[in-house]
């Protein structure tokens, strides 16, 4: 299970000014050890999203995924996948860098996750192992900062779980 802590108020401040343009596979590396007989794998999975391009009309986010499958403690499979997720921006005023970073973590993961799930499932199967089933990405709301008396927020923050992204 993968999990990311996200400031949903920040995501909301950016998402209303964005539209998904494209998702492209930009890098793949996959290796399997032919000496290891197909067996259920113990998996390690990590993901990282980062803004790699931004101007007043567009945003580009790199989503890098790393999967390692072990059998009896030995590394059987290693797969690295990177997607470039592109968004159109329509904000008339500049968006805060921290808000854009939170949007990049949440939305680019949400948008690329199904592609990664399908890719890992097919590739592990083609390597002769039981197909890897990438689970649900869990987003955990960031705890709100203490309220300031004179500060007004456009979008209220909440401590209640918003739900899981499937």
N, C-alpha and C positions, 0 to 999 in steps of 0.2 A: 504494500500500500504506500503510495506517495502522498505527501502532504506539503502544503505551502501556506504560510501565514500571509494574509492579504488585508490591506486596508480597503474595504469595499466602498467607503465614501470616496476615496481617491479614484478608484476604478470608475465609479459613477460620474465623477467630474470630467473624466476624459472620454468615456465610452459614448456619451451623447454626441460627441464631435467626430466620431470615427466610423468608418465603413471598411469591412474586410475586402481587400482587393485580390490577394493572391497568397497561396501557400506553395512553396517550391522546396523540393528535396535538393539540398546543396552539397551534402557530403555523406558518404557511407563507407564504413570499414567493418568487415565481418570476417571472423576467423573461427574455425572449429578444429579441435584436436581429433584427427582420424583414429587415433589409438584408443580413444574412450568410446566404449560401446554405448549406444543410446540408452539412456536411463532418465528417470525424473531428475530434473535439475533444481538445485538450490540456487535461487536467483538473488542478484544484487542489481538494483536499478536506481539510477540517479538522473536528474533533469536540471537544467539551468537555462534561464531565459535572460537575454540582455539586449538592450537597444543598441543597434549597430548603424542606424541611419535615421536622421530626422531633419525635416525642414518644416516650413509653415504649412505645406500641403500633404506631407506624407510621413509615415513612420515605418521603419523596418526593424523587426525583432528576430534575433537568432535564437532558436530553441535547440539546444544540444541534449541528446539523450545517450546514456551509457548503460549497457546491459552486460552483465557477466553471469554465466551459468556454470555452476560447479557440480561435479558428480563425484561422490566419495572424497570430497575435499580438494579435488584437482580441477583446475580451470578447464572446462570443456569448450566453452563458447565465449567470445567477446564481440560485441556489436556496438558500434558508435554510429548514431544517426543525427544529422543536423538539418533542420528545416528553416527556411527564411519565410517569415510571415509578414506580409505587407498590408498596410492600412492607409486609407485616404483620410486626411484631416480637414475639417471644415471650421475649426475654431477661429473666430475673428481676433481674439486676444491670445497671447502666448499661454501655453499650458505649463503648470509647474513641473519641474523635472522629476520631483519625487512622485507626483501623481502619475506621470507618464511611466515611470519605472514600475509602479504598482500595477498599472494597466498592462504593461508588457508581461509581467509575471503571470497574471491571472488570465487575460484573454488569449495571449499567444499559446499558452499551454492548453487552454480550453479548445482552441481552434486546431492545433496540431496533434493533440492526443489521439484522436481516432485513426489518423494516418500512421502514427507510431504503433498503435495496438495492432493494426492489420499487418504492418511490415514485420514486426517481431514474431507474430503468430506464423506467418508464412515462411519466414527465413529460418526460424528454429526447426520447423517441420522439414524443410528442404535439407537441413543439415543432418537429418536423421534422428532428431530428438523429439520428445513429446512437444507439441506446439505450446509456446509460452503464451499465457493469457494475462495480458496487462490489465490490472484491476482499475478501479475507479480512482480518479485524482480527487483528493480531498482538499478543500480550501477551508482554512480556519480563519475566522474574522480576527483582525488585529484588535487588541484592546484599545478603547478610545483614550485619548489624552485627557487629563483633567480639564474640565470646562472652565473657561475664563469668563468672567462676568460680562465684559464688554465685547466679546468676540461673537460674531454671528457666523454660523455655518450654512452653506447652501444645501448640503445633504447631511442629515443627522447620522451620527455614528451609532452603532448598536453593539451590544455584547452578546446578543442572542445569535446562535448559529443560524446562518442563512441557508445552509443545506449543502449537499454534496453535488459536485458536477459529475455527470455520467457521460 
